[in-house]
Amino acid sequence: LVSAKASNKGTETAAAQKDPDFSKEEPWERALKTTVVDMDVGQFRGQKVSVWDMLHSQYIPEENRKELLELYRAGELTLEQVKTVVSTIITKAEAARTEQAAN
């Protein structure tokens, strides 16, 4: 645990040097921006995308995004749960779009 915290702090320092606004971000927001997922659908095909970018994509309606962020900030959803929910929404939305285009 201690080594994980130490390495995380080094990462934050490196990120803060690249982005001056990095240290101003809330820890929950930083976690969403630094956690990436391999996506194989739609506009994200073959890319590593941050949970933050997925949340703010065309696939996630604003109402859903606000609700997910609220639950995450309140500690009712973990980062892993947010990642899973957002990935699922994007995958299902893209599948529906593909199916609709085929018809």
C-alpha positions, 0 to 999 in steps of 0.5 A: 500500500505504501509503495502504491501511494508513493508511485501514485504521488510521483505520477501526480507530480509528473502530470502536474508538471505537464498540466498546470490545472492538474493540481486544482482538480478534485481527486474524484475528477482526476481519477476519472481522467486518468483511468483508461479503458480499451474500447472496441466500439464506435468512435472509440474503436481501438483506442484507450479512452479515459472514463472522463472522456467516455462520460462526456461522449455523445453516447452518454445523455447529460442526465445520465452523466450528471447522475453517475457523477453525483453517485460517484462523488457521493461514494455510492459508486466506485470508480470500477462501477462507473467504468463498467456502467459507462462502457456498457452504455456505450457498447449497447448504444453502438450495437443499437445504432449498428442494428438500426443502420442495418435495417 
